[in-house]
Amino acid sequence: MNSKTITILNLYSNDMNIYGDSGNVLCIKRRLQWSGYEPRVIEYNQGDKFPMDVDIIIGGGGQDSGQEKIKADLIKIGPKLKKLADDGVSILMICGLYQLFGKFFKTSDGEIIEGIGLLDIETFGKSERLIGNIVTHSEQFGDIIGYENHSGQTYLGHKVQVFGRVRIGAGNNTSDISEGARYKNVIGSYMHGSLLPKNPAVADYLIEQAVKRKYNDYIVKGLDNTYAEMARKIAAKRPR
Amino acid sequence: MPKPLVTILGKAVKKAAGLRGGGSALPGLVVEHIDPNFISHTLADLPLGVVVISGTNGKTTTTKMVVELLESQGLKVFTNRTGSNFTRGIAAALLGEINIKGELHADIAVLELDEAHAVHFVKKIIPRFSLLLNVMRDQLDRFGEIDHTTNLLRCVADATTETVVLNREDKRIASIAKSLDDDKVRFYGLDESLLPLFPSDDDLHGNGNHKKATQTADVILSKFSDSSATFIIDGKSVSTKLKLTGVYNVFNAAAALSLVRAIIGEKIDQSKLIVALSKVTPAFGRGEMIKVNGQPLELVLVKNPSGFRLGLKSFDSAGYATMIAINDNYADGRDMSWLWDVDFSSLVDDGVEQVSGVRAYDMALRLQYDEVKIRDVDTDLKSALNKFVARYSKQPMRIYCTYTAMLAIRKNLSKIAKVEVIK
């Protein structure tokens, strides 16, 4: 152990955690441990004091009731999250929090739920639910493999890049082939699975950025991706 | 089409499907297609009406318990015994039981229904009693969200004419009582000392606070050990030996007792009731024991995070060889995300000997992140099972498996041991 600490913030761990998204936190934590770093996981829930001294922020999807509970608090901490993002902090937001990191979510009844506008994306509630195995591709990460389950359809603005291009599945919406969005070291995505354990390249990217930002150097060791590679190979061939 | 004709046709399809080893629901599907009112017509005349049991976990074993408890009171009970809990499965089960005129010789029907199908079912067939067990994150790819699932169950409660039996310790289930008349509701529950053993969905996801429930419960599980339990029934303490294993099965016994008390009323013969309860064995694949080469092999069905967690909590891994088999066929749920909501750290000390199933490597990956040692991974269930049984033939074995993996394992086990194969 080189006792270099990396702090992981689990954003709204009580209410935004469905579909096994907590696997993303575990993935980052273990990979840091295995490489000899000292991960420290802290949780933030509505009403808590927001910790600015963090290196990686992870957030997941929630039920409608969960989103209802956190949305006012999220608006409050929005400026702090934006500052951290602009400072280059590694951030991963899945599904529900991905949507709320955008400009707004317009429900199918026409109600507008305001987002924090950290990502230049807009989301529209639809009656159709996009569910199933999904495979996308990115030049940087290769194939990205996971499972999507959402009724909001997201459209990207000019200030974000796509996370992956859909090969199998729906992705952000039913009209283009984009999946997820990126801004600096922020990744937003609809992909559960959990995303990071099954896509170690994405996990290691988030870790590398965080470690380099804090300690300048970055050492990886002791990471065995054998199971992940086999799991990816099989998942990519399963029916939607 | 006149009823006898539909019946004859359905029975013929059932026979034909049986001959070619087909699934249990096909004949029901055919009959439903020809006469959509087949089930309601057939069930309408039952003297004690229809009982619906629903919830995420424990439906099959609870239904089995309720049937056996009602039989102890002298009733003839119709049920969908094969665990085919869709409307079609019920139509298929009916075909096996009715005479050629389409009459069902039973006093009461006790039906296990999947949450989503229960809603459609109660629109056609109004239940007199219902029992709602719990709402957990199941195959969310099927129902969407757990609050939505709660609403599905609320529809079942609303449709019920006489008594709704509710789990007091599941706050979503308990909240259903709010929109019902007080005299229509009965609760079953747990003694406070046992609450930590039964994490609710919110407890599993960090929202838990074990607030003591205030509603009076008709039946409370107050104590239990490996082979016995104490219930408080209507304020009086009753202890009994049990053949059921697993904490969740024992809690569901409290649910079954309360439901049967509501159905039978004052005429209930409690001593016969308790004797019957002591004899109930788990439903197939729900902690049942099979002997292989003289050693016990336990099959534990896992289909969602809460069930898997409860299974790991109920069965100590020390001294056991452990296998896990995960499939992702439609009946299992396609999404593997749920494995990440299960904490496998209780397996760290003893490791996992064999991992198998279509998604064996997803499972292996999950175990890797909880730092659980794995001896072998093999996606081929048959060869994995053979290796497992050959290597660990001198110690007790336990297999955690998803639904379709369990069916395949039973089929292969039947070649080396005495196993009841469910078609």
Interface residues (C-beta under 8 A of the other chain):
Chain A: S13 N14 D15 N17 I18 Y19 G20 D21 S22 G23 L26 C27 R30 E43 Q63 D64 S65 R129 I131 G132 N133 Y147 N149 H192 G193 S194 P197 K198 D224 Y227 A228 M230 A231 K233 I234 A235 R238 P239 R240
Chain B: R137 L140 D141 G144 E145 I146 D147 H205 G206 N207 P305 D328 R334 D335 M336 S337 W338 L339 W340 D341 V358 R359 Y361 D362 A364 L365 R366 Q368 Y369 D370 E371 V377 T379
